[in-house]
Amino acid sequence: MKEIKCTIIQDILPLYIDEVVSQDTREMVDEHLQHCEECKKEYETMKHNLYIPEENKDSLFRTIRKKWRKKKVMTSIVSIFVTTTILIGAFLYVFYYETVIPYSEDLINIEAKNENQLASRYFGESYASVNETHPMQLEINGETKNVSFIYYTKTIADSPSRNLVNNEKGLNEKEYTFNLAESGKIDAVYYGEFDTKKITSGKDSWEAILKRSTLIWEK
């Protein structure tokens, strides 16, 4: 019988291991493996890499399915977390992120109710908050005056400040009124944004704020 080349045997080995060869081919490979150490080593290597014992197949598949389910659960959790974070961020931006309302004579004015009381009137649809300072002494054109600063803010959504309005008539007319603190001491009221934290840390000053603010009332 003509000797079969090792390359042919090694090509057949995967089918031989999977037991899908004919009986004659199996006998031929068996005979070759008995006297060829090189092919025998190749056979052992292939058998180790390709063959999964029947009793271990179910365990292997269960492990794969378990890892796949775990991966799907983790993906779902991450997706829910990201979606929730985006929704919360959007909600906070719409309802709580405040921007300064630009000053306009038609929108904001200061009215003297009497000698000791000043009131700020806002005629817009709504506002998120109003910020004011107590009177402070600042030099204006060489003269020291008691100055108060004020500014209104808004959010994208309708402001919840409607419920804080202390003038029922103003609520119906979309007019919001509040009284300035220590009105009797005020010489001038300026409209401009201020941040007390920046002033305290030295990053801003009342003099600088005065320069970029608008005078809206003066005694």
Secondary structure, DSSP 4 states (H G I P E B T S, - for coil): -PPPPHHHHHHHHHHHHTT-S-HHHHHHHHHHHHH-HHHHHHHHHHHHHH---HHHHHHHHHHHHHHHHHHHHHHHHHHHHHHHHHHHHHHHHHHH--EEPPP-TTTEEEEEEETTEEEEEE-SS--SEEEE---EEEEETTEEEEEEEEEEEE-SSPPGGGGG-S-HHHHHTT-EEEEPTTGGG-SEEEE----HHHHHTTS--HHHHHHTSEEEEE-
